[in-house]
Amino acid sequence: MAFDAHLEALKRKHLAMSDAVEKAQRAPGIDDLQVASMKKEKLRLKEEITRLTP
């Protein structure tokens, strides 16, 4: 049960990060380094989800 909850939490964080990246890319004057950092975090979440999914 805890495993499933952890995996769902990761998926929610990934989705939220995806939305945040899209929003940041549309915002004028956003720092490219900030967007890159957000993308790295999104990728880290995706890799962890992939690793935990059978």
C-alpha positions in Angstrom: 0.0 0.0 0.0 2.8 2.5 0.9 4.5 1.6 -2.4 1.5 2.5 -4.4 1.0 5.7 -2.5 4.6 6.7 -3.1 4.3 5.9 -6.8 1.1 8.0 -7.1 2.8 10.9 -5.3 5.7 10.8 -7.8 3.2 10.8 -10.7 1.4 13.8 -9.2 4.7 15.6 -8.7 5.7 14.8 -12.3 2.5 16.2 -13.6 2.7 19.3 -11.5 6.3 19.9 -12.6 5.2 19.4 -16.3 2.5 22.0 -15.9 5.0 24.4 -14.1 7.6 24.0 -16.9 5.0 24.8 -19.6 3.8 27.8 -17.7 7.3 29.0 -17.1 8.2 28.7 -20.8 5.2 30.9 -21.7 6.1 33.5 -19.2 8.0 36.5 -20.5 11.4 37.1 -18.9 11.7 33.7 -17.3 15.3 32.6 -16.5 16.5 29.9 -18.8 18.5 28.3 -16.0 15.4 28.1 -13.9 13.5 26.3 -16.6 16.4 23.9 -17.2 16.5 23.1 -13.5 12.8 22.4 -13.5 13.2 20.1 -16.5 16.0 18.2 -14.8 13.7 17.7 -11.8 10.9 16.5 -14.0 13.3 14.1 -15.7 14.5 12.8 -12.3 10.9 12.1 -11.3 10.2 10.4 -14.6 13.2 8.2 -14.2 12.3 7.2 -10.7 8.7 6.4 -11.8 10.1 4.2 -14.6 12.5 2.5 -12.2 9.7 1.7 -9.8 7.2 0.6 -12.4 7.3 -3.2 -13.1 
